[in-house]
Amino acid sequence: MRVLEVRPNNLLTVGGRSNVTVQTCKHGVLLVDLRCRPSRPTAFRGIATVTPAPIRYVIDSTPRADHIDRG
């Protein structure tokens, strides 16, 4: 798992089964395309290395049930 800074406050977690876009601000963290359940702990650890802010929002751009806890 690597966390790449795309722009200030805009990150990308790379590795595992999918990538996650991360945006940080003083209010918390926004995630785009949260990983499949088995990969989430690794993604969360990677995000925690760059910000202590809580995850506030998740945008899902795929209809796959395992990405939104229905699978």
mmCIF file as Biopython writes it, N, C-alpha, C and O atoms, coordinates in Angstrom:
data_model
#
loop_
_atom_site.group_PDB
_atom_site.id
_atom_site.type_symbol
_atom_site.label_atom_id
_atom_site.label_alt_id
_atom_site.label_comp_id
_atom_site.label_asym_id
_atom_site.label_entity_id
_atom_site.label_seq_id
_atom_site.pdbx_PDB_ins_code
_atom_site.Cartn_x
_atom_site.Cartn_y
_atom_site.Cartn_z
_atom_site.occupancy
_atom_site.B_iso_or_equiv
_atom_site.auth_seq_id
_atom_site.auth_asym_id
_atom_site.pdbx_PDB_model_num
ATOM 1   N N  . MET A ? 1  ? 0.839   -1.175 0.000   1.0 0.0 1  A 1 
ATOM 2   C CA . MET A ? 1  ? 0.000   0.000  0.000   1.0 0.0 1  A 1 
ATOM 3   C C  . MET A ? 1  ? 0.882   1.236  0.000   1.0 0.0 1  A 1 
ATOM 4   O O  . MET A ? 1  ? 1.750   1.388  0.860   1.0 0.0 1  A 1 
ATOM 5   N N  . ARG A ? 2  ? 0.662   2.113  -0.958  1.0 0.0 2  A 1 
ATOM 6   C CA . ARG A ? 2  ? 1.365   3.395  -1.002  1.0 0.0 2  A 1 
ATOM 7   C C  . ARG A ? 2  ? 0.330   4.506  -0.979  1.0 0.0 2  A 1 
ATOM 8   O O  . ARG A ? 2  ? -0.757  4.367  -1.539  1.0 0.0 2  A 1 
ATOM 9   N N  . VAL A ? 3  ? 0.672   5.599  -0.336  1.0 0.0 3  A 1 
ATOM 10  C CA . VAL A ? 3  ? -0.175  6.785  -0.339  1.0 0.0 3  A 1 
ATOM 11  C C  . VAL A ? 3  ? 0.571   7.862  -1.110  1.0 0.0 3  A 1 
ATOM 12  O O  . VAL A ? 3  ? 1.648   8.299  -0.703  1.0 0.0 3  A 1 
ATOM 13  N N  . LEU A ? 4  ? -0.003  8.283  -2.215  1.0 0.0 4  A 1 
ATOM 14  C CA . LEU A ? 4  ? 0.629   9.270  -3.080  1.0 0.0 4  A 1 
ATOM 15  C C  . LEU A ? 4  ? -0.103  10.603 -2.973  1.0 0.0 4  A 1 
ATOM 16  O O  . LEU A ? 4  ? -1.334  10.639 -2.989  1.0 0.0 4  A 1 
ATOM 17  N N  . GLU A ? 5  ? 0.642   11.691 -2.866  1.0 0.0 5  A 1 
ATOM 18  C CA . GLU A ? 5  ? 0.014   13.007 -2.862  1.0 0.0 5  A 1 
ATOM 19  C C  . GLU A ? 5  ? -0.134  13.461 -4.306  1.0 0.0 5  A 1 
ATOM 20  O O  . GLU A ? 5  ? 0.855   13.652 -5.014  1.0 0.0 5  A 1 
ATOM 21  N N  . VAL A ? 6  ? -1.383  13.633 -4.735  1.0 0.0 6  A 1 
ATOM 22  C CA . VAL A ? 6  ? -1.675  14.086 -6.086  1.0 0.0 6  A 1 
ATOM 23  C C  . VAL A ? 6  ? -1.603  15.613 -6.142  1.0 0.0 6  A 1 
ATOM 24  O O  . VAL A ? 6  ? -1.039  16.190 -7.072  1.0 0.0 6  A 1 
ATOM 25  N N  . ARG A ? 7  ? -2.175  16.240 -5.147  1.0 0.0 7  A 1 
ATOM 26  C CA . ARG A ? 7  ? -2.170  17.681 -4.938  1.0 0.0 7  A 1 
ATOM 27  C C  . ARG A ? 7  ? -2.262  17.890 -3.438  1.0 0.0 7  A 1 
ATOM 28  O O  . ARG A ? 7  ? -2.558  16.940 -2.713  1.0 0.0 7  A 1 
ATOM 29  N N  . PRO A ? 8  ? -2.020  19.089 -2.949  1.0 0.0 8  A 1 
ATOM 30  C CA . PRO A ? 8  ? -2.201  19.296 -1.504  1.0 0.0 8  A 1 
ATOM 31  C C  . PRO A ? 8  ? -3.622  18.906 -1.087  1.0 0.0 8  A 1 
ATOM 32  O O  . PRO A ? 8  ? -4.601  19.330 -1.701  1.0 0.0 8  A 1 
ATOM 33  N N  . ASN A ? 9  ? -3.713  18.112 -0.058  1.0 0.0 9  A 1 
ATOM 34  C CA . ASN A ? 9  ? -4.986  17.619 0.491   1.0 0.0 9  A 1 
ATOM 35  C C  . ASN A ? 9  ? -5.715  16.625 -0.403  1.0 0.0 9  A 1 
ATOM 36  O O  . ASN A ? 9  ? -6.851  16.257 -0.100  1.0 0.0 9  A 1 
ATOM 37  N N  . ASN A ? 10 ? -5.105  16.183 -1.485  1.0 0.0 10 A 1 
ATOM 38  C CA . ASN A ? 10 ? -5.686  15.180 -2.371  1.0 0.0 10 A 1 
ATOM 39  C C  . ASN A ? 10 ? -4.686  14.047 -2.528  1.0 0.0 10 A 1 
ATOM 40  O O  . ASN A ? 10 ? -3.586  14.236 -3.047  1.0 0.0 10 A 1 
ATOM 41  N N  . LEU A ? 11 ? -5.088  12.866 -2.070  1.0 0.0 11 A 1 
ATOM 42  C CA . LEU A ? 11 ? -4.189  11.717 -2.032  1.0 0.0 11 A 1 
ATOM 43  C C  . LEU A ? 11 ? -4.791  10.560 -2.809  1.0 0.0 11 A 1 
ATOM 44  O O  . LEU A ? 11 ? -5.979  10.556 -3.133  1.0 0.0 11 A 1 
ATOM 45  N N  . LEU A ? 12 ? -3.957  9.587  -3.098  1.0 0.0 12 A 1 
ATOM 46  C CA . LEU A ? 12 ? -4.404  8.367  -3.745  1.0 0.0 12 A 1 
ATOM 47  C C  . LEU A ? 12 ? -3.720  7.202  -3.052  1.0 0.0 12 A 1 
ATOM 48  O O  . LEU A ? 12 ? -2.493  7.161  -2.966  1.0 0.0 12 A 1 
ATOM 49  N N  . THR A ? 13 ? -4.514  6.248  -2.555  1.0 0.0 13 A 1 
ATOM 50  C CA . THR A ? 13 ? -3.921  5.026  -2.024  1.0 0.0 13 A 1 
ATOM 51  C C  . THR A ? 13 ? -3.829  4.044  -3.182  1.0 0.0 13 A 1 
ATOM 52  O O  . THR A ? 13 ? -4.797  3.840  -3.915  1.0 0.0 13 A 1 
ATOM 53  N N  . VAL A ? 14 ? -2.676  3.448  -3.340  1.0 0.0 14 A 1 
ATOM 54  C CA . VAL A ? 14 ? -2.404  2.563  -4.469  1.0 0.0 14 A 1 
ATOM 55  C C  . VAL A ? 14 ? -1.926  1.228  -3.943  1.0 0.0 14 A 1 
ATOM 56  O O  . VAL A ? 14 ? -1.073  1.166  -3.057  1.0 0.0 14 A 1 
ATOM 57  N N  . GLY A ? 15 ? -2.476  0.164  -4.489  1.0 0.0 15 A 1 
ATOM 58  C CA . GLY A ? 15 ? -2.057  -1.177 -4.110  1.0 0.0 15 A 1 
ATOM 59  C C  . GLY A ? 15 ? -3.247  -2.021 -3.719  1.0 0.0 15 A 1 
ATOM 60  O O  . GLY A ? 15 ? -4.353  -1.513 -3.537  1.0 0.0 15 A 1 
ATOM 61  N N  . GLY A ? 16 ? -3.018  -3.289 -3.595  1.0 0.0 16 A 1 
ATOM 62  C CA . GLY A ? 16 ? -4.114  -4.178 -3.231  1.0 0.0 16 A 1 
ATOM 63  C C  . GLY A ? 16 ? -5.066  -4.364 -4.394  1.0 0.0 16 A 1 
ATOM 64  O O  . GLY A ? 16 ? -4.655  -4.384 -5.554  1.0 0.0 16 A 1 
ATOM 65  N N  . ARG A ? 17 ? -6.334  -4.497 -4.073  1.0 0.0 17 A 1 
ATOM 66  C CA . ARG A ? 17 ? -7.335  -4.814 -5.083  1.0 0.0 17 A 1 
ATOM 67  C C  . ARG A ? 17 ? -7.915  -3.603 -5.803  1.0 0.0 17 A 1 
ATOM 68  O O  . ARG A ? 17 ? -8.524  -3.752 -6.863  1.0 0.0 17 A 1 
ATOM 69  N N  . SER A ? 18 ? -7.738  -2.407 -5.247  1.0 0.0 18 A 1 
ATOM 70  C CA . SER A ? 18 ? -8.265  -1.217 -5.895  1.0 0.0 18 A 1 
ATOM 71  C C  . SER A ? 18 ? -7.591  0.018  -5.321  1.0 0.0 18 A 1 
ATOM 72  O O  . SER A ? 18 ? -6.860  -0.071 -4.334  1.0 0.0 18 A 1 
ATOM 73  N N  . ASN A ? 19 ? -7.831  1.161  -5.930  1.0 0.0 19 A 1 
ATOM 74  C CA . ASN A ? 19 ? -7.275  2.426  -5.461  1.0 0.0 19 A 1 
ATOM 75  C C  . ASN A ? 19 ? -8.384  3.245  -4.811  1.0 0.0 19 A 1 
ATOM 76  O O  . ASN A ? 19 ? -9.557  3.096  -5.155  1.0 0.0 19 A 1 
ATOM 77  N N  . VAL A ? 20 ? -8.014  4.100  -3.881  1.0 0.0 20 A 1 
ATOM 78  C CA . VAL A ? 20 ? -8.969  4.967  -3.205  1.0 0.0 20 A 1 
ATOM 79  C C  . VAL A ? 20 ? -8.478  6.399  -3.311  1.0 0.0 20 A 1 
ATOM 80  O O  . VAL A ? 20 ? -7.316  6.679  -3.014  1.0 0.0 20 A 1 
ATOM 81  N N  . THR A ? 21 ? -9.344  7.303  -3.730  1.0 0.0 21 A 1 
ATOM 82  C CA . THR A ? 21 ? -9.033  8.716  -3.736  1.0 0.0 21 A 1 
ATOM 83  C C  . THR A ? 21 ? -9.407  9.286  -2.379  1.0 0.0 21 A 1 
ATOM 84  O O  . THR A ? 21 ? -10.475 8.986  -1.845  1.0 0.0 21 A 1 
ATOM 85  N N  . VAL A ? 22 ? -8.525  10.110 -1.822  1.0 0.0 22 A 1 
ATOM 86  C CA . VAL A ? 22 ? -8.700  10.645 -0.466  1.0 0.0 22 A 1 
ATOM 87  C C  . VAL A ? 22 ? -8.559  12.161 -0.528  1.0 0.0 22 A 1 
ATOM 88  O O  . VAL A ? 22 ? -7.575  12.676 -1.058  1.0 0.0 22 A 1 
ATOM 89  N N  . GLN A ? 23 ? -9.535  12.867 0.011   1.0 0.0 23 A 1 
ATOM 90  C CA . GLN A ? 23 ? -9.425  14.320 0.137   1.0 0.0 23 A 1 
ATOM 91  C C  . GLN A ? 23 ? -9.528  14.662 1.612   1.0 0.0 23 A 1 
ATOM 92  O O  . GLN A ? 23 ? -10.437 14.194 2.298   1.0 0.0 23 A 1 
ATOM 93  N N  . THR A ? 24 ? -8.598  15.480 2.106   1.0 0.0 24 A 1 
ATOM 94  C CA . THR A ? 24 ? -8.585  15.846 3.513   1.0 0.0 24 A 1 
ATOM 95  C C  . THR A ? 24 ? -8.853  17.336 3.680   1.0 0.0 24 A 1 
ATOM 96  O O  . THR A ? 24 ? -8.495  18.146 2.825   1.0 0.0 24 A 1 
ATOM 97  N N  . CYS A ? 25 ? -9.487  17.682 4.791   1.0 0.0 25 A 1 
ATOM 98  C CA . CYS A ? 25 ? -9.689  19.082 5.160   1.0 0.0 25 A 1 
ATOM 99  C C  . CYS A ? 25 ? -9.834  19.141 6.676   1.0 0.0 25 A 1 
ATOM 100 O O  . CYS A ? 25 ? -9.762  18.107 7.342   1.0 0.0 25 A 1 
ATOM 101 N N  . LYS A ? 26 ? -10.034 20.315 7.222   1.0 0.0 26 A 1 
ATOM 102 C CA . LYS A ? 26 ? -10.113 20.465 8.673   1.0 0.0 26 A 1 
ATOM 103 C C  . LYS A ? 26 ? -11.327 19.760 9.272   1.0 0.0 26 A 1 
ATOM 104 O O  . LYS A ? 26 ? -11.356 19.497 10.474  1.0 0.0 26 A 1 
ATOM 105 N N  . HIS A ? 27 ? -12.325 19.452 8.453   1.0 0.0 27 A 1 
ATOM 106 C CA . HIS A ? 27 ? -13.540 18.797 8.944   1.0 0.0 27 A 1 
ATOM 107 C C  . HIS A ? 27 ? -13.468 17.278 8.909   1.0 0.0 27 A 1 
ATOM 108 O O  . HIS A ? 27 ? -14.275 16.602 9.548   1.0 0.0 27 A 1 
ATOM 109 N N  . GLY A ? 28 ? -12.512 16.740 8.171   1.0 0.0 28 A 1 
ATOM 110 C CA . GLY A ? 28 ? -12.401 15.295 8.086   1.0 0.0 28 A 1 
ATOM 111 C C  . GLY A ? 28 ? -11.916 14.835 6.727   1.0 0.0 28 A 1 
ATOM 112 O O  . GLY A ? 28 ? -11.292 15.587 5.978   1.0 0.0 28 A 1 
ATOM 113 N N  . VAL A ? 29 ? -12.217 13.579 6.428   1.0 0.0 29 A 1 
ATOM 114 C CA . VAL A ? 29 ? -11.712 12.925 5.222   1.0 0.0 29 A 1 
ATOM 115 C C  . VAL A ? 29 ? -12.881 12.482 4.350   1.0 0.0 29 A 1 
ATOM 116 O O  . VAL A ? 29 ? -13.886 11.970 4.845   1.0 0.0 29 A 1 
ATOM 117 N N  . LEU A ? 30 ? -12.732 12.688 3.052   1.0 0.0 30 A 1 
ATOM 118 C CA . LEU A ? 30 ? -13.673 12.211 2.054   1.0 0.0 30 A 1 
ATOM 119 C C  . LEU A ? 30 ? -12.968 11.123 1.257   1.0 0.0 30 A 1 
ATOM 120 O O  . LEU A ? 30 ? -11.844 11.322 0.796   1.0 0.0 30 A 1 
ATOM 121 N N  . LEU A ? 31 ? -13.614 9.980  1.091   1.0 0.0 31 A 1 
ATOM 122 C CA . LEU A ? 31 ? -13.056 8.880  0.302   1.0 0.0 31 A 1 
ATOM 123 C C  . LEU A ? 31 ? -13.902 8.676  -0.943  1.0 0.0 31 A 1 
ATOM 124 O O  . LEU A ? 31 ? -15.127 8.786  -0.891  1.0 0.0 31 A 1 
ATOM 125 N N  . VAL A ? 32 ? -13.258 8.383  -2.052  1.0 0.0 32 A 1 
ATOM 126 C CA . VAL A ? 32 ? -13.963 8.040  -3.284  1.0 0.0 32 A 1 
ATOM 127 C C  . VAL A ? 32 ? -13.571 6.614  -3.639  1.0 0.0 32 A 1 
ATOM 128 O O  . VAL A ? 32 ? -12.391 6.288  -3.770  1.0 0.0 32 A 1 
ATOM 129 N N  . ASP A ? 33 ? -14.578 5.780  -3.791  1.0 0.0 33 A 1 
ATOM 130 C CA . ASP A ? 33 ? -14.415 4.364  -4.131  1.0 0.0 33 A 1 
ATOM 131 C C  . ASP A ? 33 ? -13.657 3.599  -3.052  1.0 0.0 33 A 1 
ATOM 132 O O  . ASP A ? 33 ? -12.517 3.173  -3.239  1.0 0.0 33 A 1 
ATOM 133 N N  . LEU A ? 34 ? -14.320 3.446  -1.940  1.0 0.0 34 A 1 
ATOM 134 C CA . LEU A ? 34 ? -13.770 2.671  -0.826  1.0 0.0 34 A 1 
ATOM 135 C C  . LEU A ? 34 ? -13.512 1.247  -1.284  1.0 0.0 34 A 1 
ATOM 136 O O  . LEU A ? 34 ? -14.290 0.678  -2.050  1.0 0.0 34 A 1 
ATOM 137 N N  . ARG A ? 35 ? -12.440 0.690  -0.820  1.0 0.0 35 A 1 
ATOM 138 C CA . ARG A ? 35 ? -12.013 -0.646 -1.230  1.0 0.0 35 A 1 
ATOM 139 C C  . ARG A ? 35 ? -13.014 -1.730 -0.838  1.0 0.0 35 A 1 
ATOM 140 O O  . ARG A ? 35 ? -13.916 -1.513 -0.028  1.0 0.0 35 A 1 
ATOM 141 N N  . CYS A ? 36 ? -12.825 -2.892 -1.433  1.0 0.0 36 A 1 
ATOM 142 C CA . CYS A ? 36 ? -13.588 -4.066 -1.029  1.0 0.0 36 A 1 
ATOM 143 C C  . CYS A ? 36 ? -13.255 -4.379 0.421   1.0 0.0 36 A 1 
ATOM 144 O O  . CYS A ? 36 ? -12.159 -4.062 0.884   1.0 0.0 36 A 1 
ATOM 145 N N  . ARG A ? 37 ? -14.158 -4.979 1.127   1.0 0.0 37 A 1 
ATOM 146 C CA . ARG A ? 37 ? -13.990 -5.227 2.563   1.0 0.0 37 A 1 
ATOM 147 C C  . ARG A ? 37 ? -12.649 -5.794 2.975   1.0 0.0 37 A 1 
ATOM 148 O O  . ARG A ? 37 ? -12.063 -5.281 3.928   1.0 0.0 37 A 1 
ATOM 149 N N  . PRO A ? 38 ? -12.116 -6.829 2.314   1.0 0.0 38 A 1 
ATOM 150 C CA . PRO A ? 38 ? -10.838 -7.390 2.775   1.0 0.0 38 A 1 
ATOM 151 C C  . PRO A ? 38 ? -9.671  -6.400 2.715   1.0 0.0 38 A 1 
ATOM 152 O O  . PRO A ? 38 ? -8.702  -6.547 3.459   1.0 0.0 38 A 1 
ATOM 153 N N  . SER A ? 39 ? -9.754  -5.402 1.844   1.0 0.0 39 A 1 
ATOM 154 C CA . SER A ? 39 ? -8.653  -4.451 1.676   1.0 0.0 39 A 1 
ATOM 155 C C  . SER A ? 39 ? -8.801  -3.194 2.523   1.0 0.0 39 A 1 
ATOM 156 O O  . SER A ? 39 ? -7.858  -2.408 2.611   1.0 0.0 39 A 1 
ATOM 157 N N  . ARG A ? 40 ? -9.941  -2.985 3.139   1.0 0.0 40 A 1 
ATOM 158 C CA . ARG A ? 40 ? -10.187 -1.733 3.865   1.0 0.0 40 A 1 
ATOM 159 C C  . ARG A ? 40 ? -9.225  -1.478 5.020   1.0 0.0 40 A 1 
ATOM 160 O O  . ARG A ? 40 ? -8.734  -0.355 5.140   1.0 0.0 40 A 1 
ATOM 161 N N  . PRO A ? 41 ? -8.929  -2.446 5.872   1.0 0.0 41 A 1 
ATOM 162 C CA . PRO A ? 41 ? -8.008  -2.145 6.975   1.0 0.0 41 A 1 
ATOM 163 C C  . PRO A ? 41 ? -6.669  -1.601 6.494   1.0 0.0 41 A 1 
ATOM 164 O O  . PRO A ? 41 ? -6.107  -0.700 7.116   1.0 0.0 41 A 1 
ATOM 165 N N  . THR A ? 42 ? -6.156  -2.136 5.398   1.0 0.0 42 A 1 
ATOM 166 C CA . THR A ? 42 ? -4.895  -1.652 4.857   1.0 0.0 42 A 1 
ATOM 167 C C  . THR A ? 42 ? -5.050  -0.214 4.369   1.0 0.0 42 A 1 
ATOM 168 O O  . THR A ? 42 ? -4.175  0.617  4.609   1.0 0.0 42 A 1 
ATOM 169 N N  . ALA A ? 43 ? -6.137  0.082  3.697   1.0 0.0 43 A 1 
ATOM 170 C CA . ALA A ? 43 ? -6.383  1.448  3.220   1.0 0.0 43 A 1 
ATOM 171 C C  . ALA A ? 43 ? -6.502  2.413  4.394   1.0 0.0 43 A 1 
ATOM 172 O O  . ALA A ? 43 ? -5.934  3.504  4.355   1.0 0.0 43 A 1 
ATOM 173 N N  . PHE A ? 44 ? -7.235  2.026  5.438   1.0 0.0 44 A 1 
ATOM 174 C CA . PHE A ? 44 ? -7.403  2.890  6.606   1.0 0.0 44 A 1 
ATOM 175 C C  . PHE A ? 44 ? -6.067  3.157  7.294   1.0 0.0 44 A 1 
ATOM 176 O O  . PHE A ? 44 ? -5.816  4.280  7.731   1.0 0.0 44 A 1 
ATOM 177 N N  . ARG A ? 45 ? -5.214  2.150  7.395   1.0 0.0 45 A 1 
ATOM 178 C CA . ARG A ? 45 ? -3.894  2.356  8.000   1.0 0.0 45 A 1 
ATOM 179 C C  . ARG A ? 45 ? -3.064  3.328  7.166   1.0 0.0 45 A 1 
ATOM 180 O O  . ARG A ? 45 ? -2.367  4.180  7.717   1.0 0.0 45 A 1 
ATOM 181 N N  . GLY A ? 46 ? -3.134  3.206  5.849   1.0 0.0 46 A 1 
ATOM 182 C CA . GLY A ? 46 ? -2.405  4.111  4.975   1.0 0.0 46 A 1 
ATOM 183 C C  . GLY A ? 46 ? -2.889  5.545  5.117   1.0 0.0 46 A 1 
ATOM 184 O O  . GLY A ? 46 ? -2.081  6.473  5.150   1.0 0.0 46 A 1 
ATOM 185 N N  . ILE A ? 47 ? -4.196  5.732  5.201   1.0 0.0 47 A 1 
ATOM 186 C CA . ILE A ? 47 ? -4.766  7.067  5.368   1.0 0.0 47 A 1 
ATOM 187 C C  . ILE A ? 47 ? -4.361  7.646  6.719   1.0 0.0 47 A 1 
ATOM 188 O O  . ILE A ? 47 ? -4.069  8.838  6.819   1.0 0.0 47 A 1 
ATOM 189 N N  . ALA A ? 48 ? -4.341  6.824  7.747   1.0 0.0 48 A 1 
ATOM 190 C CA . ALA A ? 48 ? -3.974  7.287  9.094   1.0 0.0 48 A 1 
ATOM 191 C C  . ALA A ? 48 ? -2.526  7.747  9.165   1.0 0.0 48 A 1 
ATOM 192 O O  . ALA A ? 48 ? -2.170  8.503  10.069  1.0 0.0 48 A 1 
ATOM 193 N N  . THR A ? 49 ? -1.688  7.313  8.238   1.0 0.0 49 A 1 
ATOM 194 C CA . THR A ? 49 ? -0.292  7.767  8.255   1.0 0.0 49 A 1 
ATOM 195 C C  . THR A ? 49 ? -0.142  9.209  7.782   1.0 0.0 49 A 1 
ATOM 196 O O  . THR A ? 49 ? 0.880   9.844  8.043   1.0 0.0 49 A 1 
ATOM 197 N N  . VAL A ? 50 ? -1.154  9.729  7.086   1.0 0.0 50 A 1 
ATOM 198 C CA . VAL A ? 50 ? -1.058  11.092 6.567   1.0 0.0 50 A 1 
ATOM 199 C C  . VAL A ? 50 ? -2.011  12.077 7.232   1.0 0.0 50 A 1 
ATOM 200 O O  . VAL A ? 50 ? -1.815  13.287 7.116   1.0 0.0 50 A 1 
ATOM 201 N N  . THR A ? 51 ? -3.039  11.588 7.926   1.0 0.0 51 A 1 
ATOM 202 C CA . THR A ? 51 ? -3.959  12.492 8.617   1.0 0.0 51 A 1 
ATOM 203 C C  . THR A ? 51 ? -4.628  11.784 9.792   1.0 0.0 51 A 1 
ATOM 204 O O  . THR A ? 51 ? -5.003  10.616 9.687   1.0 0.0 51 A 1 
ATOM 205 N N  . PRO A ? 52 ? -4.777  12.497 10.916  1.0 0.0 52 A 1 
ATOM 206 C CA . PRO A ? 52 ? -5.507  11.936 12.039  1.0 0.0 52 A 1 
ATOM 207 C C  . PRO A ? 52 ? -7.015  12.220 11.947  1.0 0.0 52 A 1 
ATOM 208 O O  . PRO A ? 52 ? -7.790  11.765 12.788  1.0 0.0 52 A 1 
ATOM 209 N N  . ALA A ? 53 ? -7.418  12.971 10.924  1.0 0.0 53 A 1 
ATOM 210 C CA . ALA A ? 53 ? -8.822  13.373 10.781  1.0 0.0 53 A 1 
ATOM 211 C C  . ALA A ? 53 ? -9.721  12.156 10.565  1.0 0.0 53 A 1 
ATOM 212 O O  . ALA A ? 53 ? -9.303  11.173 9.953   1.0 0.0 53 A 1 
ATOM 213 N N  . PRO A ? 54 ? -10.958 12.223 11.068  1.0 0.0 54 A 1 
ATOM 214 C CA . PRO A ? 54 ? -11.884 11.101 10.888  1.0 0.0 54 A 1 
ATOM 215 C C  . PRO A ? 54 ? -12.440 11.044 9.466   1.0 0.0 54 A 1 
ATOM 216 O O  . PRO A ? 54 ? -12.540 12.066 8.788   1.0 0.0 54 A 1 
ATOM 217 N N  . ILE A ? 55 ? -12.794 9.851  9.030   1.0 0.0 55 A 1 
ATOM 218 C CA . ILE A ? 55 ? -13.460 9.682  7.739   1.0 0.0 55 A 1 
ATOM 219 C C  . ILE A ? 55 ? -14.903 10.116 7.920   1.0 0.0 55 A 1 
ATOM 220 O O  . ILE A ? 55 ? -15.628 9.547  8.736   1.0 0.0 55 A 1 
ATOM 221 N N  . ARG A ? 56 ? -15.320 11.117 7.167   1.0 0.0 56 A 1 
ATOM 222 C CA . ARG A ? 56 ? -16.675 11.684 7.288   1.0 0.0 56 A 1 
ATOM 223 C C  . ARG A ? 56 ? -17.602 11.266 6.148   1.0 0.0 56 A 1 
ATOM 224 O O  . ARG A ? 56 ? -18.797 11.060 6.362   1.0 0.0 56 A 1 
ATOM 225 N N  . TYR A ? 57 ? -17.053 11.139 4.935   1.0 0.0 57 A 1 
ATOM 226 C CA . TYR A ? 57 ? -17.893 10.871 3.769   1.0 0.0 57 A 1 
ATOM 227 C C  . TYR A ? 57 ? -17.241 9.837  2.867   1.0 0.0 57 A 1 
ATOM 228 O O  . TYR A ? 57 ? -16.017 9.737  2.789   1.0 0.0 57 A 1 
ATOM 229 N N  . VAL A ? 58 ? -18.093 9.063  2.182   1.0 0.0 58 A 1 
ATOM 230 C CA . VAL A ? 58 ? -17.631 8.102  1.183   1.0 0.0 58 A 1 
ATOM 231 C C  . VAL A ? 58 ? -18.507 8.271  -0.052  1.0 0.0 58 A 1 
ATOM 232 O O  . VAL A ? 58 ? -19.734 8.218  0.038   1.0 0.0 58 A 1 
ATOM 233 N N  . ILE A ? 59 ? -17.885 8.470  -1.186  1.0 0.0 59 A 1 
ATOM 234 C CA . ILE A ? 59 ? -18.596 8.517  -2.461  1.0 0.0 59 A 1 
ATOM 235 C C  . ILE A ? 59 ? -18.295 7.220  -3.182  1.0 0.0 59 A 1 
ATOM 236 O O  . ILE A ? 59 ? -17.133 6.857  -3.364  1.0 0.0 59 A 1 
ATOM 237 N N  . ASP A ? 60 ? -19.339 6.525  -3.590  1.0 0.0 60 A 1 
ATOM 238 C CA . ASP A ? 60 ? -19.179 5.256  -4.289  1.0 0.0 60 A 1 
ATOM 239 C C  . ASP A ? 60 ? -19.562 5.446  -5.742  1.0 0.0 60 A 1 
ATOM 240 O O  . ASP A ? 60 ? -20.684 5.857  -6.036  1.0 0.0 60 A 1 
ATOM 241 N N  . SER A ? 61 ? -18.657 5.156  -6.648  1.0 0.0 61 A 1 
ATOM 242 C CA . SER A ? 61 ? -18.943 5.324  -8.073  1.0 0.0 61 A 1 
ATOM 243 C C  . SER A ? 61 ? -19.158 3.993  -8.783  1.0 0.0 61 A 1 
ATOM 244 O O  . SER A ? 61 ? -19.158 3.935  -10.012 1.0 0.0 61 A 1 
ATOM 245 N N  . THR A ? 62 ? -19.339 2.943  -8.022  1.0 0.0 62 A 1 
ATOM 246 C CA . THR A ? 62 ? -19.562 1.627  -8.621  1.0 0.0 62 A 1 
ATOM 247 C C  . THR A ? 62 ? -20.799 0.993  -7.988  1.0 0.0 62 A 1 
ATOM 248 O O  . THR A ? 62 ? -21.064 1.210  -6.806  1.0 0.0 62 A 1 
ATOM 249 N N  . PRO A ? 63 ? -21.548 0.222  -8.747  1.0 0.0 63 A 1 
ATOM 250 C CA . PRO A ? 63 ? -22.725 -0.438 -8.186  1.0 0.0 63 A 1 
ATOM 251 C C  . PRO A ? 63 ? -22.405 -1.746 -7.462  1.0 0.0 63 A 1 
ATOM 252 O O  . PRO A ? 63 ? -23.317 -2.437 -7.006  1.0 0.0 63 A 1 
ATOM 253 N N  . ARG A ? 64 ? -21.130 -2.091 -7.353  1.0 0.0 64 A 1 
ATOM 254 C CA . ARG A ? 64 ? -20.765 -3.372 -6.732  1.0 0.0 64 A 1 
ATOM 255 C C  . ARG A ? 64 ? -21.124 -3.368 -5.263  1.0 0.0 64 A 1 
ATOM 256 O O  . ARG A ? 64 ? -20.706 -2.482 -4.518  1.0 0.0 64 A 1 
ATOM 257 N N  . ALA A ? 65 ? -21.890 -4.345 -4.848  1.0 0.0 65 A 1 
ATOM 258 C CA . ALA A ? 65 ? -22.390 -4.433 -3.477  1.0 0.0 65 A 1 
ATOM 259 C C  . ALA A ? 65 ? -21.270 -4.540 -2.445  1.0 0.0 65 A 1 
ATOM 260 O O  . ALA A ? 65 ? -21.408 -4.012 -1.342  1.0 0.0 65 A 1 
ATOM 261 N N  . ASP A ? 66 ? -20.167 -5.208 -2.776  1.0 0.0 66 A 1 
ATOM 262 C CA . ASP A ? 66 ? -19.091 -5.373 -1.790  1.0 0.0 66 A 1 
ATOM 263 C C  . ASP A ? 66 ? -18.355 -4.063 -1.506  1.0 0.0 66 A 1 
ATOM 264 O O  . ASP A ? 66 ? -17.597 -3.989 -0.539  1.0 0.0 66 A 1 
ATOM 265 N N  . HIS A ? 67 ? -18.557 -3.042 -2.316  1.0 0.0 67 A 1 
ATOM 266 C CA . HIS A ? 67 ? -17.930 -1.743 -2.062  1.0 0.0 67 A 1 
ATOM 267 C C  . HIS A ? 67 ? -18.757 -0.896 -1.101  1.0 0.0 67 A 1 
ATOM 268 O O  . HIS A ? 67 ? -18.252 0.088  -0.559  1.0 0.0 67 A 1 
ATOM 269 N N  . ILE A ? 68 ? -20.009 -1.260 -0.884  1.0 0.0 68 A 1 
ATOM 270 C CA . ILE A ? 68 ? -20.855 -0.450 -0.017  1.0 0.0 68 A 1 
ATOM 271 C C  . ILE A ? 68 ? -21.489 -1.286 1.105   1.0 0.0 68 A 1 
ATOM 272 O O  . ILE A ? 68 ? -22.577 -0.971 1.587   1.0 0.0 68 A 1 
ATOM 273 N N  . ASP A ? 69 ? -20.799 -2.343 1.507   1.0 0.0 69 A 1 
ATOM 274 C CA . ASP A ? 69 ? -21.221 -3.195 2.622   1.0 0.0 69 A 1 
ATOM 275 C C  . ASP A ? 69 ? -22.541 -3.911 2.418   1.0 0.0 69 A 1 
ATOM 276 O O  . ASP A ? 69 ? -23.236 -4.203 3.392   1.0 0.0 69 A 1 
ATOM 277 N N  . ARG A ? 70 ? -22.901 -4.200 1.190   1.0 0.0 70 A 1 
ATOM 278 C CA . ARG A ? 70 ? -24.093 -4.996 0.953   1.0 0.0 70 A 1 
ATOM 279 C C  . ARG A ? 70 ? -23.743 -6.367 0.408   1.0 0.0 70 A 1 
ATOM 280 O O  . ARG A ? 70 ? -24.633 -7.162 0.106   1.0 0.0 70 A 1 
ATOM 281 N N  . GLY A ? 71 ? -22.469 -6.647 0.282   1.0 0.0 71 A 1 
ATOM 282 C CA . GLY A ? 71 ? -22.069 -7.904 -0.336  1.0 0.0 71 A 1 
ATOM 283 C C  . GLY A ? 71 ? -21.421 -8.842 0.631   1.0 0.0 71 A 1 
ATOM 284 O O  . GLY A ? 71 ? -21.030 -9.946 0.252   1.0 0.0 71 A 1 
#
